[in-house]
Amino acid sequence: MSKRMYDLCLSGRLPEGQNILLKEEMVRLKRCIFSLHRDTMPPITTHNVVDDWNDPVLNAVRRCNLFNTTYDRVKIVFHPEFLSSTNPLFGLDYDEFVRGCHLGVFPSYYEPWGYTPAECTVMGIPSRTTVQLKRLWDKIKRSRKEQLATERREMMATGGGPPRPTHAPEPAVDKIVPYIHYEIDVMDDSDGIQLHKNVNAQVFPLQQMTWPRTR
């Protein structure tokens, strides 16, 4: 097919469908498509793993309920074999396979110190390792501890009272605050209201704020 496309482009013509795929090739392609149709969920592994119930990868997939259903946002294809161009399933070397990926994730103890993350970087593919994720998690915990320590220091500075205001003062509001008076006749909460309803009692609304008369 590639040779036919090359010849058509050299002849100055745009390749069309009937020129790219012949009838025999269309029949073979349709057979391959129909053979992939199944009534069950697609498998998560490309091989029949011996003693699969003791395989740590498959057990982790089962624990996370990742069975390639329609609603799974993450699809799993476990290939327990080294990639090679002689592989009849993929027919790609490792470098060719990496170039077609969006991200390389290496969740293990030895891979972060190996060559595979660096190989992804050289090929222009971002990579994430266990060491990077652990460093990010430590940074999140450290920033949270610093935030809690800052809040605790502010609370101790006020003698355990309310924290100091973080907004800028407004003189107009501060001037009328001492003249605002409000009273609450009955302190009602959700439990109290429910009790009043059970005994058919009347719930009194909160009294509105009153402003003192000025001379």
Backbone as ProteinMPNN parsed JSONL, in Angstrom:
{"seq_chain_A": "MSKRMYDLCLSGRLPEGQNILLKEEMVRLKRCIFSLHRDTMPPITTHNVVDDWNDPVLNAVRRCNLFNTTYDRVKIVFHPEFLSSTNPLFGLDYDEFVRGCHLGVFPSYYEPWGYTPAECTVMGIPSRTTVQLKRLWDKIKRSRKEQLATERREMMATGGGPPRPTHAPEPAVDKIVPYIHYEIDVMDDSDGIQLHKNVNAQVFPLQQMTWPRTR", "coords_chain_A": {"N_chain_A": [[0.823, -1.199, 0.0], [1.936, 1.249, 0.76], [3.81, 1.598, -1.261], [2.151, 1.917, -3.486], [0.856, 4.341, -2.82], [3.082, 6.002, -2.884], [3.84, 5.866, -5.581], [1.558, 6.992, -6.777], [1.627, 9.608, -5.795], [3.992, 10.525, -6.952], [3.241, 10.518, -9.589], [1.68, 12.742, -9.755], [-0.991, 12.708, -9.037], [-3.837, 12.709, -6.845], [-4.199, 10.361, -4.268], [-6.855, 7.997, -4.18], [-9.567, 6.183, -2.579], [-10.11, 3.638, -3.785], [-7.733, 3.266, -5.075], [-5.848, 3.038, -3.105], [-6.584, 0.937, -1.316], [-7.113, -2.273, -2.364], [-9.685, -4.539, -3.643], [-9.376, -7.103, -2.601], [-7.861, -6.566, -0.344], [-9.651, -4.966, 1.086], [-11.604, -6.853, 1.738], [-10.152, -8.541, 3.45], [-9.608, -6.709, 5.474], [-12.195, -6.149, 6.457], [-12.852, -8.668, 7.452], [-11.034, -8.865, 9.546], [-11.975, -6.809, 11.206], [-14.585, -7.691, 11.855], [-13.913, -9.999, 13.211], [-12.945, -9.017, 15.566], [-15.138, -8.187, 16.982], [-17.073, -8.754, 19.854], [-19.17, -10.206, 22.39], [-18.611, -10.029, 25.034], [-16.632, -8.382, 27.609], [-13.575, -6.758, 26.64], [-10.377, -8.412, 26.858], [-7.897, -7.925, 29.474], [-5.28, -8.537, 29.293], [-2.671, -9.534, 27.056], [-1.763, -12.094, 26.898], [-2.058, -15.497, 28.02], [-1.648, -15.807, 31.234], [0.329, -17.741, 33.337], [-0.716, -19.166, 36.36], [-2.302, -16.93, 37.147], [-3.702, -15.862, 39.31], [-1.919, -15.34, 41.278], [-0.399, -13.35, 40.277], [1.051, -10.196, 40.666], [0.44, -7.833, 39.223], [-1.99, -8.35, 37.842], [-3.588, -8.901, 40.055], [-3.637, -6.374, 41.251], [-5.039, -4.984, 39.291], [-7.518, -6.27, 39.432], [-8.215, -5.576, 42.035], [-8.631, -2.837, 41.775], [-10.816, -2.825, 40.144], [-10.638, -2.557, 37.327], [-11.681, -3.387, 34.45], [-11.891, -2.831, 31.788], [-14.406, -1.83, 31.033], [-17.218, -0.034, 29.591], [-17.577, 2.255, 31.076], [-15.2, 2.713, 32.351], [-12.656, 4.979, 32.854], [-10.024, 4.577, 32.524], [-8.217, 2.414, 30.584], [-6.932, -0.887, 30.424], [-4.195, -2.634, 29.16], [-2.364, -5.246, 29.495], [0.776, -6.325, 28.828], [2.745, -8.849, 29.174], [5.545, -9.151, 28.314], [8.693, -8.6, 26.691], [9.065, -5.904, 24.408], [9.502, -6.237, 20.946], [10.636, -6.152, 17.566], [10.208, -8.517, 16.293], [7.985, -9.531, 17.432], [4.879, -10.965, 16.923], [2.5, -9.725, 17.595], [2.647, -6.892, 18.159], [4.914, -5.998, 16.7], [6.838, -4.004, 16.965], [9.694, -2.181, 18.0], [11.037, -1.239, 21.249], [11.701, 1.504, 21.301], [10.214, 2.539, 19.157], [7.654, 2.017, 20.07], [7.503, 3.66, 22.34], [7.598, 6.214, 21.231], [5.049, 6.52, 20.26], [3.488, 6.952, 22.481], [1.856, 8.914, 25.072], [2.656, 9.406, 27.666], [5.017, 8.228, 30.02], [4.969, 6.029, 32.657], [6.46, 4.852, 35.545], [6.051, 2.933, 37.979], [7.796, 1.719, 40.22], [10.49, 0.406, 42.272], [13.042, 0.284, 41.254], [13.071, 1.187, 38.597], [12.954, 4.09, 38.472], [15.627, 4.744, 38.798], [16.801, 3.736, 36.6], [17.378, 3.466, 33.034], [15.105, 3.856, 31.551], [13.217, 6.059, 32.161], [14.855, 8.216, 31.367], [15.177, 7.594, 28.689], [12.595, 8.041, 27.73], [12.465, 10.816, 28.047], [14.45, 11.662, 26.255], [13.271, 10.95, 23.861], [11.264, 12.77, 23.715], [9.016, 12.326, 25.278], [7.103, 12.807, 28.145], [7.77, 11.674, 31.502], [6.9, 9.877, 34.491], [7.844, 8.926, 37.723], [8.184, 6.728, 40.591], [9.732, 7.982, 42.536], [9.45, 10.708, 41.888], [6.685, 11.089, 42.315], [6.553, 10.508, 45.049], [8.139, 12.59, 46.049], [6.531, 14.763, 45.336], [4.263, 14.234, 46.921], [5.367, 14.467, 49.482], [5.97, 17.184, 49.417], [3.402, 18.306, 49.32], [2.407, 17.489, 51.83], [4.235, 18.825, 53.501], [3.721, 21.544, 52.92], [1.1, 21.686, 53.848], [1.454, 21.207, 56.589], [2.952, 23.477, 57.262], [1.016, 25.434, 56.808], [-0.909, 24.787, 58.78], [0.676, 25.219, 61.047], [1.102, 27.977, 60.862], [-1.532, 28.952, 61.205], [-1.917, 28.077, 63.829], [-0.012, 29.573, 65.227], [-1.029, 32.172, 64.82], [-3.415, 31.952, 66.227], [-2.484, 31.516, 68.845], [-1.228, 33.943, 69.222], [-3.328, 35.694, 69.573], [-4.274, 34.966, 72.017], [-5.838, 32.683, 72.001], [-8.213, 33.511, 71.014], [-10.409, 34.798, 68.411], [-9.004, 34.772, 65.094], [-6.788, 37.249, 63.73], [-8.088, 39.846, 61.656], [-7.946, 39.531, 58.136], [-8.654, 41.187, 56.091], [-8.708, 44.491, 54.701], [-9.158, 47.369, 56.806], [-12.303, 49.118, 57.092], [-13.237, 52.281, 57.455], [-15.822, 53.494, 57.455], [-17.589, 51.382, 57.995], [-16.598, 50.468, 60.47], [-17.271, 52.638, 62.015], [-20.044, 52.633, 62.43], [-20.539, 50.208, 63.599], [-20.523, 50.019, 66.53], [-23.081, 50.985, 67.109], [-24.945, 49.192, 66.327], [-27.47, 47.028, 67.253], [-28.821, 43.944, 68.134], [-31.166, 41.412, 68.934], [-31.852, 38.098, 69.973], [-34.573, 36.234, 70.477], [-35.299, 33.476, 70.795], [-33.153, 30.845, 70.567], [-32.869, 28.892, 67.952], [-32.211, 25.774, 66.49], [-31.615, 23.16, 64.058], [-32.437, 20.784, 65.314], [-34.026, 21.765, 67.386], [-36.098, 23.021, 65.976], [-37.26, 20.817, 64.739], [-38.226, 19.477, 66.996], [-40.136, 21.324, 67.902], [-41.922, 21.147, 65.788], [-42.833, 18.57, 66.132], [-44.346, 18.687, 68.461], [-46.29, 20.359, 67.71], [-45.794, 23.044, 68.152], [-45.35, 26.6, 68.057], [-42.929, 28.186, 66.105], [-40.947, 30.833, 66.756], [-39.918, 33.527, 64.771], [-36.65, 34.965, 64.197], [-35.858, 38.045, 65.712], [-35.796, 41.086, 63.955], [-32.98, 43.167, 63.147], [-32.491, 46.104, 65.019], [-32.275, 49.61, 64.872], [-30.928, 52.164, 66.814], [-32.563, 55.169, 67.822], [-31.546, 58.33, 66.774], [-30.763, 61.539, 67.939]], "CA_chain_A": [[0.0, 0.0, 0.0], [2.807, 2.42, 0.8], [4.424, 1.757, -2.584], [1.142, 2.47, -4.384], [0.704, 5.757, -2.493], [4.287, 6.702, -3.347], [3.77, 5.971, -7.042], [0.5, 7.937, -7.135], [2.082, 10.969, -5.502], [4.996, 10.897, -7.949], [2.572, 10.75, -10.872], [0.955, 14.008, -9.707], [-2.416, 12.485, -8.78], [-4.208, 12.492, -5.453], [-4.65, 8.971, -4.071], [-8.243, 7.771, -3.806], [-9.759, 4.976, -1.791], [-9.969, 2.415, -4.575], [-6.346, 3.111, -5.486], [-5.024, 2.705, -1.942], [-6.963, -0.399, -0.867], [-7.729, -3.104, -3.387], [-10.852, -5.273, -3.162], [-8.932, -8.202, -1.75], [-7.438, -5.996, 0.942], [-10.856, -4.538, 1.793], [-12.233, -8.051, 2.301], [-9.333, -8.959, 4.592], [-9.79, -5.734, 6.553], [-13.52, -6.364, 7.048], [-12.792, -9.894, 8.247], [-10.332, -8.557, 10.805], [-12.848, -5.981, 12.045], [-15.658, -8.53, 12.375], [-13.361, -10.969, 14.16], [-12.698, -8.344, 16.84], [-16.398, -7.965, 17.679], [-17.337, -9.749, 20.886], [-20.281, -9.887, 23.28], [-18.09, -9.856, 26.385], [-15.67, -7.3, 27.751], [-12.261, -7.101, 26.075], [-9.428, -8.881, 27.88], [-6.959, -6.928, 29.987], [-3.922, -9.008, 29.043], [-2.472, -10.08, 25.712], [-1.283, -13.472, 26.999], [-2.596, -16.33, 29.081], [-0.625, -15.806, 32.274], [0.333, -18.932, 34.181], [-0.966, -18.844, 37.775], [-2.626, -15.494, 37.123], [-4.244, -15.41, 40.593], [-0.795, -14.905, 42.104], [0.341, -12.297, 39.58], [0.781, -8.935, 41.385], [-0.172, -6.829, 38.342], [-3.392, -8.712, 37.633], [-4.294, -8.726, 41.324], [-3.875, -4.937, 41.426], [-6.107, -4.612, 38.356], [-8.774, -6.768, 39.998], [-8.539, -4.799, 43.229], [-9.115, -1.521, 41.333], [-11.991, -3.029, 39.285], [-10.368, -2.055, 35.98], [-11.94, -4.51, 33.557], [-12.111, -2.297, 30.437], [-15.812, -1.622, 30.725], [-17.505, 1.215, 28.878], [-17.528, 3.383, 32.003], [-13.847, 2.879, 32.891], [-11.915, 6.062, 32.213], [-8.683, 4.049, 32.284], [-8.235, 1.093, 29.957], [-5.739, -1.66, 30.75], [-3.686, -3.657, 28.244], [-1.174, -5.778, 30.153], [1.588, -7.107, 27.886], [3.84, -9.378, 30.009], [6.637, -9.621, 27.467], [9.505, -7.518, 26.148], [8.691, -5.472, 23.068], [10.504, -6.533, 19.927], [10.098, -6.085, 16.201], [9.833, -9.877, 15.892], [6.747, -9.898, 18.107], [3.801, -10.962, 15.917], [1.348, -8.941, 18.035], [2.905, -5.471, 17.931], [5.884, -5.803, 15.631], [7.522, -2.731, 17.192], [10.73, -2.118, 19.02], [10.67, -0.415, 22.403], [11.8, 2.916, 20.946], [9.073, 2.881, 18.31], [6.457, 1.997, 20.905], [7.526, 4.821, 23.231], [7.298, 7.419, 20.449], [3.602, 6.609, 20.067], [2.816, 7.123, 23.772], [1.733, 10.27, 25.59], [3.279, 9.527, 28.985], [5.63, 7.019, 30.547], [4.832, 5.926, 34.115], [7.305, 3.754, 36.021], [5.783, 2.788, 39.406], [8.574, 0.639, 40.824], [11.589, 0.881, 43.11], [14.32, 0.317, 40.543], [12.98, 1.87, 37.312], [13.336, 5.513, 38.508], [17.08, 4.91, 38.732], [17.291, 3.099, 35.389], [17.502, 4.251, 31.804], [13.832, 4.018, 30.843], [12.711, 7.435, 32.197], [15.704, 9.081, 30.542], [14.881, 7.307, 27.291], [11.362, 8.761, 27.395], [12.786, 12.236, 27.922], [15.204, 11.862, 25.014], [12.35, 10.814, 22.735], [10.244, 13.805, 23.775], [7.842, 11.835, 25.997], [7.247, 13.029, 29.587], [7.767, 10.459, 32.316], [6.647, 10.013, 35.919], [8.401, 7.798, 38.451], [7.787, 6.642, 41.993], [10.475, 8.989, 43.298], [8.832, 12.007, 41.64], [5.398, 11.137, 42.998], [6.815, 10.582, 46.486], [8.605, 13.941, 46.33], [5.367, 15.645, 45.254], [3.423, 13.993, 48.094], [6.054, 15.075, 50.623], [5.822, 18.633, 49.299], [2.03, 18.64, 49.706], [2.299, 17.351, 53.288], [5.018, 19.874, 54.142], [3.002, 22.817, 52.799], [-0.069, 21.635, 54.732], [1.934, 21.377, 57.963], [3.3, 24.887, 57.438], [-0.226, 26.193, 56.899], [-1.483, 24.554, 60.107], [1.525, 25.885, 62.036], [0.825, 29.416, 60.785], [-2.823, 29.19, 61.856], [-1.756, 27.879, 65.269], [0.708, 30.737, 65.756], [-1.942, 33.31, 64.851], [-4.375, 31.751, 67.305], [-1.79, 31.739, 70.105], [-0.926, 35.371, 69.349], [-4.538, 36.382, 70.038], [-4.714, 34.388, 73.281], [-6.85, 31.662, 71.769], [-9.425, 34.121, 70.498], [-10.552, 34.749, 66.954], [-7.797, 35.225, 64.394], [-6.778, 38.631, 63.295], [-8.71, 40.008, 60.332], [-7.024, 39.595, 57.006], [-9.105, 42.182, 55.13], [-8.359, 45.875, 55.032], [-10.214, 48.025, 57.595], [-13.191, 50.07, 56.427], [-13.63, 53.25, 58.505], [-17.266, 53.748, 57.48], [-18.241, 50.264, 58.674], [-16.177, 50.471, 61.869], [-17.889, 53.765, 62.72], [-21.437, 52.348, 62.794], [-20.653, 48.918, 64.275], [-20.95, 50.124, 67.943], [-24.478, 51.395, 67.231], [-25.813, 48.12, 65.838], [-27.951, 46.168, 68.333], [-29.795, 42.95, 67.711], [-31.503, 40.46, 69.981], [-32.425, 36.829, 69.54], [-35.455, 35.77, 71.547], [-35.21, 32.028, 70.937], [-32.079, 30.281, 69.761], [-33.376, 27.679, 67.319], [-31.376, 25.052, 65.548], [-32.393, 22.184, 63.294], [-33.073, 19.847, 66.244], [-35.102, 22.449, 68.092], [-37.226, 23.225, 65.063], [-37.928, 19.535, 64.559], [-38.989, 19.201, 68.216], [-41.312, 22.185, 67.892], [-42.885, 20.616, 64.828], [-43.428, 17.342, 66.657], [-45.334, 19.011, 69.5], [-47.18, 21.359, 67.132], [-45.538, 24.344, 68.775], [-45.057, 27.663, 67.114], [-41.541, 28.599, 66.076], [-40.897, 32.279, 66.621], [-38.788, 33.944, 63.937], [-35.663, 35.831, 64.813], [-36.198, 39.46, 65.663], [-34.981, 41.841, 63.032], [-32.053, 44.108, 63.748], [-33.082, 47.421, 65.295], [-31.335, 50.716, 64.9], [-31.333, 53.154, 67.836], [-32.914, 56.494, 67.317], [-30.548, 59.379, 67.026], [-31.354, 62.871, 68.085]], "C_chain_A": [[0.862, 1.256, 0.0], [3.461, 2.666, -0.554], [3.423, 2.348, -3.574], [0.915, 3.956, -4.108], [1.892, 6.562, -2.999], [4.251, 6.892, -4.865], [2.699, 6.97, -7.476], [0.929, 9.374, -6.892], [3.128, 11.431, -6.52], [4.368, 11.173, -9.309], [1.766, 12.037, -10.895], [-0.528, 13.863, -9.48], [-2.648, 12.289, -7.282], [-4.699, 11.061, -5.279], [-6.094, 8.913, -3.61], [-8.37, 6.423, -3.114], [-9.548, 3.708, -2.574], [-8.555, 2.195, -5.059], [-5.441, 2.696, -4.327], [-5.293, 1.281, -1.476], [-7.645, -1.128, -2.008], [-8.898, -3.888, -2.788], [-10.442, -6.42, -2.243], [-8.513, -7.7, -0.367], [-8.627, -5.493, 1.746], [-11.558, -5.723, 2.437], [-11.466, -8.535, 3.528], [-9.508, -8.01, 5.764], [-11.143, -5.906, 7.231], [-13.537, -7.628, 7.904], [-12.092, -9.654, 9.581], [-11.218, -7.753, 11.747], [-13.951, -6.825, 12.662], [-15.144, -9.55, 13.389], [-13.089, -10.344, 15.529], [-13.977, -8.083, 17.622], [-16.652, -9.106, 18.662], [-18.49, -9.262, 21.752], [-19.824, -9.649, 24.713], [-17.123, -8.68, 26.424], [-14.324, -7.706, 27.162], [-11.31, -7.545, 27.172], [-8.472, -7.773, 28.296], [-5.513, -7.344, 29.773], [-3.841, -9.632, 27.662], [-2.05, -11.537, 25.723], [-2.084, -14.2, 28.082], [-1.505, -16.511, 30.137], [-0.773, -17.062, 33.124], [0.198, -18.502, 35.642], [-1.294, -17.351, 37.919], [-3.177, -14.992, 38.449], [-3.147, -14.989, 41.56], [0.05, -13.835, 41.418], [0.038, -10.951, 40.239], [0.111, -7.879, 40.511], [-1.655, -7.125, 38.146], [-4.197, -8.589, 38.918], [-4.572, -7.254, 41.608], [-4.984, -4.454, 40.502], [-7.458, -5.071, 38.883], [-9.185, -5.953, 41.217], [-9.109, -3.425, 42.865], [-10.335, -1.616, 40.424], [-11.81, -2.39, 37.909], [-10.472, -3.221, 35.003], [-12.303, -4.053, 32.15], [-13.59, -2.229, 30.076], [-16.006, -0.277, 30.021], [-17.319, 2.418, 29.783], [-16.149, 3.583, 32.625], [-13.121, 3.979, 32.125], [-10.478, 5.658, 31.904], [-8.825, 2.639, 31.722], [-6.886, 0.405, 30.185], [-5.443, -2.639, 29.618], [-2.348, -4.12, 28.817], [-0.456, -6.699, 29.172], [2.808, -7.639, 28.634], [4.987, -9.955, 29.184], [7.41, -8.408, 26.954], [9.064, -7.199, 24.722], [9.843, -5.716, 22.101], [9.844, -6.464, 18.559], [9.698, -7.456, 15.684], [8.555, -10.359, 16.564], [5.61, -9.869, 17.094], [2.607, -10.105, 16.315], [1.524, -7.459, 17.738], [3.85, -5.243, 16.752], [6.627, -4.491, 15.737], [8.642, -2.926, 18.196], [10.278, -1.207, 20.157], [10.702, 1.068, 22.052], [10.617, 3.357, 20.093], [7.782, 2.921, 19.116], [6.38, 3.234, 21.798], [7.164, 6.092, 22.472], [5.8, 7.593, 20.213], [2.818, 6.795, 21.347], [2.768, 8.596, 24.158], [2.487, 10.463, 26.902], [3.866, 8.183, 29.376], [5.596, 7.032, 32.064], [5.586, 4.68, 34.564], [7.122, 3.614, 37.531], [6.512, 1.594, 40.001], [9.745, 1.246, 41.578], [12.9, 1.008, 42.342], [14.245, 1.087, 39.228], [13.328, 3.358, 37.394], [14.83, 5.747, 38.417], [17.661, 4.27, 37.471], [17.324, 4.058, 34.207], [16.149, 4.57, 31.175], [13.238, 5.415, 30.981], [13.534, 8.391, 31.353], [15.463, 8.836, 29.062], [13.593, 7.993, 26.855], [11.64, 10.243, 27.19], [13.524, 12.526, 26.624], [14.283, 11.799, 23.802], [11.23, 11.835, 22.759], [8.976, 13.391, 24.48], [8.037, 12.12, 27.48], [7.127, 11.723, 30.357], [7.507, 10.819, 33.772], [7.125, 8.742, 36.608], [7.901, 7.814, 39.887], [8.48, 7.702, 42.829], [9.854, 10.371, 43.11], [7.5, 12.137, 42.362], [5.576, 11.22, 44.51], [7.291, 11.974, 46.874], [7.444, 14.943, 46.28], [4.469, 15.48, 46.47], [4.056, 14.589, 49.346], [5.933, 16.601, 50.589], [4.424, 19.075, 49.706], [1.865, 18.547, 51.218], [3.057, 18.46, 54.007], [4.315, 21.231, 54.066], [1.772, 22.844, 53.694], [0.344, 21.809, 56.187], [2.316, 22.827, 58.232], [2.051, 25.754, 57.558], [-0.871, 26.022, 58.268], [-0.654, 25.231, 61.19], [1.298, 27.39, 62.028], [-0.498, 29.755, 61.449], [-2.706, 29.041, 63.368], [-1.012, 29.054, 65.904], [-0.193, 31.965, 65.822], [-2.957, 33.173, 65.976], [-3.725, 31.973, 68.671], [-1.461, 33.214, 70.307], [-2.116, 36.166, 69.838], [-5.057, 35.802, 71.343], [-5.782, 33.335, 73.124], [-8.145, 32.211, 71.234], [-9.515, 34.017, 68.995], [-9.299, 35.259, 66.27], [-7.909, 36.681, 63.972], [-7.39, 38.761, 61.907], [-7.653, 40.147, 59.254], [-7.428, 40.641, 55.98], [-8.732, 43.578, 55.615], [-9.484, 46.527, 55.824], [-11.01, 49.012, 56.75], [-13.695, 51.049, 57.483], [-15.127, 53.47, 58.582], [-18.006, 52.641, 58.217], [-17.873, 50.245, 60.15], [-16.857, 51.578, 62.671], [-19.295, 53.446, 63.189], [-21.594, 51.021, 63.517], [-21.062, 49.062, 65.735], [-22.419, 50.473, 68.124], [-25.45, 50.338, 66.725], [-26.164, 47.213, 67.008], [-28.943, 45.173, 67.734], [-29.969, 41.958, 68.85], [-32.129, 39.224, 69.355], [-33.254, 36.298, 70.7], [-35.266, 34.281, 71.819], [-34.108, 31.537, 70.005], [-32.542, 28.934, 69.219], [-32.298, 27.079, 66.436], [-32.239, 24.012, 64.847], [-33.096, 21.184, 64.212], [-34.232, 20.503, 66.973], [-36.316, 22.678, 67.224], [-37.984, 21.926, 64.854], [-38.746, 19.174, 65.79], [-40.239, 20.056, 68.281], [-42.363, 21.666, 66.92], [-43.578, 19.382, 65.377], [-44.512, 17.633, 67.684], [-46.298, 20.073, 69.022], [-47.029, 22.712, 67.808], [-45.18, 25.347, 67.697], [-43.595, 28.057, 67.246], [-41.51, 30.088, 65.818], [-39.711, 32.664, 65.753], [-37.844, 34.836, 64.703], [-36.084, 37.281, 64.661], [-35.239, 40.19, 64.732], [-34.071, 42.794, 63.793], [-32.718, 45.472, 63.89], [-31.982, 48.45, 65.385], [-31.795, 51.719, 65.954], [-31.626, 54.51, 67.193], [-31.836, 57.496, 67.705], [-31.238, 60.725, 67.09], [-30.747, 63.832, 67.076]], "O_chain_A": [[0.544, 2.225, -0.691], [3.648, 3.815, -0.952], [3.788, 3.179, -4.406], [0.794, 4.749, -5.042], [1.726, 7.68, -3.487], [4.594, 7.962, -5.369], [2.902, 7.715, -8.435], [0.629, 10.259, -7.693], [3.144, 12.6, -6.906], [4.893, 11.964, -10.092], [1.22, 12.4, -11.936], [-1.272, 14.817, -9.711], [-1.792, 11.782, -6.557], [-5.529, 10.595, -6.06], [-6.509, 9.689, -2.75], [-7.427, 5.633, -3.065], [-8.882, 2.789, -2.097], [-8.191, 1.075, -5.418], [-4.396, 2.079, -4.536], [-4.362, 0.504, -1.264], [-8.641, -0.652, -2.553], [-9.081, -3.902, -1.571], [-11.091, -6.673, -1.227], [-8.786, -8.342, 0.647], [-8.615, -5.583, 2.974], [-12.054, -5.616, 3.558], [-12.073, -8.898, 4.535], [-9.553, -8.442, 6.916], [-11.232, -5.818, 8.456], [-14.166, -7.654, 8.962], [-12.509, -10.175, 10.616], [-11.213, -7.989, 12.955], [-14.234, -6.7, 13.853], [-15.86, -9.92, 14.319], [-13.01, -11.052, 16.533], [-13.913, -7.784, 18.814], [-16.467, -10.277, 18.332], [-18.754, -8.063, 21.839], [-20.585, -9.117, 25.521], [-16.835, -8.062, 25.398], [-13.973, -8.886, 27.187], [-11.431, -7.092, 28.31], [-8.265, -6.807, 27.562], [-4.604, -6.561, 30.052], [-4.818, -10.188, 27.16], [-1.983, -12.164, 24.665], [-2.704, -13.575, 28.942], [-0.56, -17.277, 29.945], [-1.869, -17.398, 33.571], [0.897, -17.6, 36.105], [-0.667, -16.623, 38.688], [-3.126, -13.788, 38.7], [-3.431, -14.34, 42.567], [1.104, -13.456, 41.929], [-1.133, -10.593, 40.361], [-0.707, -7.103, 41.007], [-2.486, -6.225, 38.275], [-5.368, -8.211, 38.878], [-5.627, -6.918, 42.145], [-5.785, -3.603, 40.889], [-8.441, -4.336, 38.79], [-10.368, -5.672, 41.41], [-9.975, -2.908, 43.571], [-10.842, -0.588, 39.973], [-12.728, -1.755, 37.391], [-9.504, -3.94, 34.757], [-12.944, -4.79, 31.401], [-13.976, -2.535, 28.947], [-15.068, 0.507, 29.881], [-16.942, 3.492, 29.314], [-15.954, 4.547, 33.364], [-12.99, 3.917, 30.903], [-9.796, 6.315, 31.117], [-9.477, 1.783, 32.319], [-5.835, 1.045, 30.143], [-6.322, -3.377, 29.173], [-1.325, -3.458, 28.639], [-1.0, -7.716, 28.742], [3.818, -6.939, 28.72], [5.35, -11.12, 29.346], [6.849, -7.323, 26.804], [8.737, -8.09, 23.939], [11.002, -5.435, 22.405], [8.642, -6.692, 18.421], [8.925, -7.552, 14.73], [8.091, -11.468, 16.299], [5.391, -8.837, 16.46], [1.776, -9.784, 15.465], [0.651, -6.837, 17.132], [3.599, -4.384, 15.906], [7.012, -3.913, 14.72], [8.541, -3.734, 19.119], [9.276, -0.501, 20.047], [9.815, 1.815, 22.466], [10.079, 4.445, 20.298], [6.917, 3.763, 18.872], [5.3, 3.793, 21.989], [6.488, 6.963, 23.02], [5.338, 8.712, 19.989], [1.587, 6.798, 21.31], [3.531, 9.415, 23.645], [2.912, 11.576, 27.211], [3.288, 7.133, 29.098], [6.134, 7.945, 32.69], [5.378, 3.591, 34.03], [7.944, 4.119, 38.296], [5.895, 0.56, 40.258], [9.966, 2.456, 41.528], [13.778, 1.77, 42.747], [15.268, 1.6, 38.775], [13.951, 3.869, 36.463], [15.266, 6.822, 38.007], [18.879, 4.26, 37.288], [17.301, 5.279, 34.362], [16.06, 5.472, 30.342], [12.771, 5.944, 29.972], [12.985, 9.277, 30.698], [15.536, 9.768, 28.261], [13.505, 8.478, 25.727], [11.109, 10.855, 26.263], [13.25, 13.529, 25.965], [14.493, 12.516, 22.824], [10.333, 11.785, 21.917], [7.944, 14.039, 24.306], [9.054, 11.71, 28.039], [6.465, 10.785, 29.913], [7.845, 11.912, 34.229], [6.855, 7.632, 36.152], [7.281, 8.776, 40.339], [7.873, 8.264, 43.741], [9.743, 11.13, 44.072], [7.213, 13.177, 42.956], [4.828, 11.93, 45.181], [6.893, 12.493, 47.917], [7.386, 15.866, 47.093], [3.962, 16.468, 47.002], [3.354, 15.156, 50.184], [5.806, 17.233, 51.638], [4.267, 20.104, 50.364], [1.253, 19.423, 51.829], [2.58, 18.983, 55.014], [4.316, 21.983, 55.039], [1.426, 23.891, 54.243], [-0.346, 22.491, 56.944], [2.038, 23.351, 59.31], [2.035, 26.71, 58.333], [-1.332, 26.998, 58.86], [-1.21, 25.763, 62.15], [1.3, 28.017, 63.088], [-0.585, 30.741, 62.181], [-3.33, 29.798, 64.112], [-1.354, 29.479, 67.007], [-0.126, 32.724, 66.789], [-3.321, 34.164, 66.609], [-4.345, 32.554, 69.562], [-1.419, 33.686, 71.443], [-1.94, 37.214, 70.46], [-6.178, 36.115, 71.744], [-6.567, 33.118, 74.048], [-9.091, 31.455, 71.018], [-8.789, 33.242, 68.372], [-8.598, 36.105, 66.826], [-8.999, 37.245, 63.878], [-7.224, 37.873, 61.071], [-6.619, 40.789, 59.437], [-6.643, 40.961, 55.088], [-8.475, 43.795, 56.799], [-10.655, 46.268, 55.546], [-10.487, 49.647, 55.835], [-14.508, 50.672, 58.327], [-15.662, 53.622, 59.68], [-18.939, 52.911, 58.974], [-18.738, 50.029, 60.998], [-17.002, 51.457, 63.887], [-19.714, 53.932, 64.24], [-22.683, 50.724, 64.008], [-21.902, 48.279, 66.179], [-22.957, 50.269, 69.212], [-26.658, 50.572, 66.699], [-25.276, 46.687, 67.679], [-29.796, 45.539, 66.925], [-29.045, 41.701, 69.623], [-32.836, 39.298, 68.35], [-32.726, 35.957, 71.759], [-35.091, 33.88, 72.969], [-34.139, 31.79, 68.801], [-32.597, 27.949, 69.956], [-31.575, 27.785, 65.733], [-33.456, 23.988, 65.025], [-34.222, 20.774, 63.931], [-35.285, 19.895, 67.161], [-37.447, 22.543, 67.689], [-39.214, 21.925, 64.796], [-39.84, 18.626, 65.663], [-41.3, 19.569, 68.673], [-43.56, 21.737, 67.199], [-44.763, 19.163, 65.126], [-45.497, 16.9, 67.766], [-47.047, 20.636, 69.821], [-48.006, 23.432, 68.011], [-44.768, 24.995, 66.591], [-43.084, 28.239, 68.351], [-41.988, 30.557, 64.785], [-38.604, 32.174, 65.975], [-38.202, 35.396, 65.739], [-36.598, 37.691, 63.621], [-34.034, 39.938, 64.728], [-34.354, 43.175, 64.929], [-33.419, 45.931, 62.988], [-30.899, 48.188, 65.907], [-32.971, 52.083, 65.969], [-31.031, 54.914, 66.194], [-31.306, 57.487, 68.816], [-32.192, 60.987, 66.357], [-31.116, 65.006, 67.042]]}, "name": "protein", "num_of_chains": 1, "seq": "MSKRMYDLCLSGRLPEGQNILLKEEMVRLKRCIFSLHRDTMPPITTHNVVDDWNDPVLNAVRRCNLFNTTYDRVKIVFHPEFLSSTNPLFGLDYDEFVRGCHLGVFPSYYEPWGYTPAECTVMGIPSRTTVQLKRLWDKIKRSRKEQLATERREMMATGGGPPRPTHAPEPAVDKIVPYIHYEIDVMDDSDGIQLHKNVNAQVFPLQQMTWPRTR"}
